[in-house]
Amino acid sequence: MQRLRLDVPAGVVADYLRLFVNRRAYTLQSDRPHPGSDRHYYFRPTDKKTGDGLSLTPDTIRRHLEGEITAGLYAINPDTQRCKWVAIDADYKGAMEDLVKLQYYLSQDKVQPALEMSSRGGHLWIFLNTPLLARDCRIYIYNLALRLGVPVKGSGLADGIEVFPKHDELGAGEYGNAIRGPLGIHRGAGRRYWFYGADYGLEAQMSYLKQLQKVTEEDLSRFIAGKTMPAEFIRQPRAPEPAPRPSTPGKQEFQILEHVGKVRKVGRNYVTRCPSCAQAGHDRGGDNLAIRIDDPRFYKCWAGCTKEMIREALGCPIRFQQKPQ
């Protein structure tokens, strides 16, 4: 039985920051599973006094590596639209076979990716010599996946690889998608997942990652010369929201902003504490629920609570009209 908590030298923390941290915003994995599931969702930690999101510090990374917390990392720095790494996540049947295939063909380009274990598959990490444009990184990986016949989740498929960063660029106030920071302890599995190719110890692992060949800007330009994002992987613009239904005379329409606590603006949304999460003792950061500023009828809990669960927690359950027989 491996000892989960480890003492972390300052040099390992510094190396981790240089290798993995491209943006100071981060997420935390919940210690407890979401009600009704075994999923340990992530949330953005905030300052309890100001409500502002917390920033990654060397101490945050130390606690992550020691196993006290589990942090999620964002790929894109929105100030530059660049990333330090690309991560390919695969957790479906046959996932490891596809990751090994990708690893082999990446090596033909003299790219040295690192393969990390995970609970249901693995993660393949590609490190960059300097931060490179997220759009160009995605063009490279998506064209390679298409050439090798590796399935990509979301391109009409329920299962397939997921590529981080998931966006070409981010707008003001946007974060994109975070991925679990390597070498921490997964709260659900209760274990640490190591990279193949090095001894199971933090110093040995970081030493291995540091010596891998990093992709340069010149390399990437050569890899994608004459290429664009394959049409089947281009994100389609979101369909316009349906027009609001006319309200029934004498019936007051539910307004969620009248029922939640303090909100703050993040991009195009208000964010606030999710009533359903809070009822279950979650959402310590108070930002699981996003409500569209331009049309508050549309709201969503990032942790997976349904509208029915949210309305039930507010004491305003959704009433479904029974169809006449």
Buried (B, 14 or more C-beta within 10 A) or exposed (E): EEEEEBEBBEEBBEBBBEBBBBBEBBBBBBEEBBBEEEEBBBBBBBEEEEBEBBEBBEEBBBBBBBBEBBBBBBBBBBEBBBBBBBBBBBBBEEBBEBBBBBBEBBEEBEBBBBBBBBEEBBBBBBBBBEBBBBBBBBBBBBBBBBEEEBBBBEBEEEEBBBBBBBBBBBEEEBBBBBBBBBBBBBBBEEBBBBBEEBEEEBBBBBBBBEEBEBBEBEBBEEBBEEEEBBEEBEEEEEEEEEEEEEEEEEEEEEEBEEBBEEBBEBBEBBBBBBBBBBBBEBBBBBBBBBBBEEEBEEBBBBBBBEBEBBBBBBEBEEEEEEEEE
